[in-house]
Amino acid sequence: MAEKKKQVRRIFESIAGDYDFLNHLLSFGVDYYWRNKALRLTGMTPESILLDVACGTGDVAIAARKLGVTNIIGADFSFNMLKLFNQKSDWIVGKNVQLVAESMPLKDEAVTNITVAFGVRNFYNIQEGFNSFYRVLKNKGKATIIEFRLPSNPVFKGLYKFYFKKILPFIGGIISGDKEAYKYLPKSVEEFDEKIDIQELLKISGFNKIERHSLTFGIVQVVIAEK
């Protein structure tokens, strides 16, 4: 676990400068739709108190802001990502904080919503992370997870894996200068899809109302769990 934590931190500190550009380029801009759709499915309102975990450079928080949410905390363990987030926004309540999901220094029942976009598979202990989510959420609060998965259609799955394993690492490696980072991405998605049942882990943490939505031919899932 400690080795994974060290590896993931190094990768995201390294690619922070090119992160936004490559996200939009390699997803063909569909990543905007994924985030907006997830927030609308969650039913976030201007009264929401949002903790955006593994916030990166802040795209989820910015999308939530456009929906009227003003009470937002960004949390990530990459200092370089948070630095870029802070350069984008002067409206974050308090300060963006450098932390890991497994041990969040927030009071019990502090927020109404938690979001984590494409970051759960990078947790060094997913169950502990979800336990933290449950603790800091208010009653009826929601955790919204956006994550990649492998599509079920055999033909599309083959095309997707070819793009993910060959094209994406090649382009990402050239632009970012970090080939390891963009080899880690497809590997982590495949391992996560094979080994991790998000809904089951959320149930173990205490969430009792869980729904899953499939987006873009099944390559992205949105899981919403209510406390």
N, C-alpha and C positions, 0 to 999 in steps of 0.2 A: 504493500500500500504506500509506504513512504517513497519507494522508487517511482511509482506511478505519479504521485503528487509532484515530485521533483521534475519528472519528464514533462508533464503537462504544463507546469509553470514555465519551464524553459521555452517550450514551444510557443506559448501565447505571448510571452514577453518578446520573443524574437519576431513574430509576424504582426504585431500590433499595428505598425505603420501602414501595412498593406491590407489589413483585415477587411475593412469596409469595401474597398475596391474589389477585392477578390470574392467576397461574399456575393456581391451583386453580379459580378461578371460570371462566376462559375454556376450560379443558380439561374442565370439569364433574367435576373430581376424579380423572379418569383418569390424571393425571400420577403419582399415587402408584403405581398399577399398573405403569406403564411402567418406573419406576425399580426397583421390587422385582423385576419379571420379569427385567430385564436383569442384575441382580446374581445372581439365582438361575441364569440361563443361564450366567453366567460361572463359577459354582462357587466363589464366594468363601468362605473359611473363617476361623476365628479367628486362624490363623497368617498370613493375608495382610497384606502391607504395601501400603497403598493411597495412591496419589497421585490426588486428585480435581481434575482440571484444569478451569478455567472453572467453579469450584465454586459460584459465586453465593453464596446464603445458606446453603448446606450441606445441602440435602435429600438428595442422593445419599449423602453421608457419614453422615448420620443414619440412613438406611435400612441402610447397611452396618454401622453400629454395632449395630443391632438384630439383625443376623445374627451378631454376635459379634466383628466386626473392631474392634480397639482401636488399631492402629498406623495412623493416618490423618493425611495432610497435605492441607490444602485450599489450592488455588492459584487465584488470579484476579487480573486486573489492575485491578479496580474496588475502590478502598479502601472505598467505602460498602457494597458487598456483603460484603466480608470483615469489616467492623465488625459487621454484623448476624449473620453466621455466628458470630463470637466471642461474641456475646450469647446465642446459642442453646446453646453448648457450653462445657464446662470440661474436656472429656476429650480434646481434640486433642493429639497428641504434638508437642511443640515448639510452633511458632506457625504460624497460617495465613500464607501468604506472597503478596506482591503480585508477580506476574511474568507474562510472556507465554509461551505454549507453545513458541514458536520458539527460545527461548534460556533453558532452565531451568537454574538453578545447582545442579544435583544431580550427584552422582558417577555414573559409569557403573554400571549394574546395581544400582541403589539400592532398587528397589521390585519387588514381585511383580505388582502390578496398577495399571493406570491407568484411570480412568473420565473421560468427558467427556459431559455430558448437554446436548444442544441448544446446544453451544458451538462445534463445529468450523466451522460456516459463518461464524463471526465471526473466525476466525483470519485474520491478514493474509497468511500464507503457509502453506497447509495442508500442503504437502509437507515444509517445514522442521519444522513441528509434529510430523508423524509420524516424521521422522528423530530428533527429540528423544525421542519416546516409545520408539523402538527402542533408543536409547542407554541410557536410564535404567532400562529393564526388565531384570530378571534373566532368565537362560535359562529358557524355558518360561513366562515371565511373559505376561500378557494385557493388551491394550488393549481396552476396551469402550466403544463409541461409540453413544450414543442420539441420533438425529436425525430431524427431520421429513422427510417426502417427500410428493409428490403421489400420491394413489391412482391405480391403473390403470383401475378401473371408470369409464367415461365419465360415468354419471349421478352417482355418488358424488363423482367429481372435480369436477363442476360445482357441486354443493351445497357441497362443502368449500371451493372457491375463493371462492364467494359469502360464506360465513361468514368466511373468512380475510381477504378484501379489503374487506368492507363492515361486518360486524357487529363483528368483533374490534377493528379500529382505532377504531371509534366508541366502544365501551365502554372499551377500554384508554385511549384519549385523554382521555375525560371523567374517569375515576377517577385516572389518574396525572398529568393535567395536561400530558402530553407527547405530542401527536398524532404527531410525527415518529417517536417510538420504536415506536409500534404500527402505523405504516405501513411501517417498516423490516422488521419481522418477516415479514409475508407476502411482501414483495419479496425478501428474502434467501432465504427457503425456496424460492421459485420459481426464482430464479437458480441456487441451489445444486443443485436437483434436475435442472436442465437441463444444467449444465456440469460437475458434479463426480462422479466415480466413486470413492467412498471405497475400495472394495476394490482397485482398480487402484493408487491412491496408496499404500496400505498395502503392496502387493506391491513397489512401487518402493523403499520404505523398508527392505525386507528381511524383512517378515513372510511366513511360508510356509504357515501354516494359518489360513485366514480363513473365517468362517461368517456368514451374514446371516439374521436373523429378522424377519419382518413382523408388526406388531401393529396391532390396532384398524382393520381394513379397509384396511390398507396406509398409514395416515397417519404411522406411526412405524416406523423401522427400527432394529434393534439389530445392530451389526456387532462381532464379537469376533475379534480377531487375536492369534495366539500367536507369540511369538518363538522 
